[in-house]
């Protein structure tokens, strides 16, 4: 039987999960896939962590050369996170002819070009199923299941932390700050939650996923990004009354031949299948011109779900007789539309005096922004006004909002949320 | 560039859809997958159908030898449906070293052993993504995305016709016979609807899917099968009042090391993600020991969704340097549990006289069948009684129901529906 040596770089949550699954599934994988996967080296500073998992200390070190120089190691799985040393170690591995497996979306989204050059040089493969939506086989689906389609759009809840927070806010009527604090206490959110709540994590994943959808590079600076930290319970409740659920969506779509890529809080209709994706679950909805809508749903994070994707990639890489890189064409500014169209929900606080609404609607009208409905609640000289806005360009509504903010009778514009 | 010749056997709905997609996507597939797919022969009696699709009449015939004897044809995609001549033509193709692609679940489920023998002889591959859940890449997921898991269960809505009928009954309060008639008029159900409504189609798909989940053969005679033709609107409404949706489910699961495989109408809780799968959409929920729950959702039928899966298989087969067969171990009776456990909903019509309920509950008790709740509505000497039954074995409830049916005070047992 074919034997394939593997190195694990790091034994953190996912690295440890991966080691456990490889041990547990060893015989199964030999039987079903005809390959014996052997962990030949582990890079880990904490020898006790390795011992606790049952790793032979003799194969644990902190020197990447023990991996690079071992010809029996054919696959290197990385669990460091962050850019360095992950990037350098993986590039060296690829150049040495070892395929790499990674869950590191930030590094992969930022350094993919370099990795591809090294992979070509070493005739090795890049496997990154675990980088997006944990154990859900979305990468395999895009690479090996959609060849009969031009993907028109991808729309995903790809970050479990923010979906947990928004679900709690919606189901229990809590405010953002309170739920975040609880999520941090439970370990669902980091002490510095920015990567999740500001949408960076979703942006990296969208860059990777939409590059496979459209077969084009999607640079991070072409992705509009907005997080959930300004979301208020008032807005979630208002959305509910209109039949909407608020989700942090990663959206990639083709409109008139141009690509739009954006991450932002979005009101989606309750009958959309991803509206009911709750808690830390993730989901991705694809629309292909032939297959129509398909959705994949599952856990986006965690030691075993993500470890499951890593092990799938290790086995998949192990049985390939040659490694192919995904075709991803270069792009220029011309390939993207950044002034995208959307419907909007707008909430503002205004002085409760005559003529305010006329001034606001005039400002909207000046930029061609058309109002679908308006609701006003006044108390003690202050009115809260909520507008639903028809489809409009970003540039138009932004200009209108800037002008409205400058009106003396407008206190604050508190919410500007896209509606799908 | 690698050129791969393909033959299409039949140009019906899916065959025609496949031809259109191959034409439309030819350049895309060359660019992204590095292979040129050429249709070199089409088996079709109706030359006008071929012409309407733009197929060169010179490559259309009714003689399978034109396929078998053409060494440039490497892949044969079959769209006949039914067992013969599909089976013979595909076996001959495999023996001649041509990989096969099929959407024919009945033939594949019944003749897989023969196909595998021929595939080994010809060193060719079996590709059957399109046989289950149309364009949704469930086969690819099970073969190449779940290597890090032992699948514990699969639960699917895998037949669009029955899901359309049950959705209509539920949403519009209609009776089965009326919805079926309308579905037949609209072309959503066949003139002879038995394959769909009696659960045969779901059974074939469950045999194929659960064999990949459990890496074991699931013979059709080990699958319990029950259709939807006896479902009444009364029961759907009763289920709703308990928070359940009624679906025809295909269920495969491992319980204490034994496999259970069954197709039957099932009440599922509304918060189960597959409860909200409506109309002709399909969905499959997998539970893996490491990944947890994942769900795939999409269109299960239609020329382009199914054609999309066929084209995916053609391209996937075309880029393989060697074809591997899925590992599926043989099974004996010992591998299966056919006396499975379930909760139940039972509705019966009884004479509205004293002591009836005591007799019924005594009969249930005699076989250890435990009642969770009971509702009774009486009018004009007849009472309708509905029981919710705690988890019980099939054998126990069947004996109890047989005894209850023989009671003089019981008119009829009208519904016996499993609850998940």
Interface residues (C-beta under 8 A of the other chain):
Chain A: X17 X21 X25 X28 X29 X31 X32 X33 X34 X129 X134 X135 X136 X137 X140 X141 X144 X145 X146 X147 X148 X149 X150 X215 X273 X276 X288 X290 X291 X292 X293 X294 X295 X296 X297 X298 X299 X302 X304 X305 X307 X308 X309 X310 X311 X312 X315 X316 X319 X321 X322 X324 X326 X327
Chain B: X17 X21 X25 X28 X29 X31 X32 X33 X34 X129 X134 X135 X136 X137 X140 X141 X144 X145 X146 X147 X148 X149 X150 X215 X273 X276 X288 X290 X291 X292 X293 X294 X295 X296 X297 X298 X299 X302 X304 X305 X307 X308 X309 X310 X311 X312 X315 X316 X319 X321 X322 X324 X326 X327
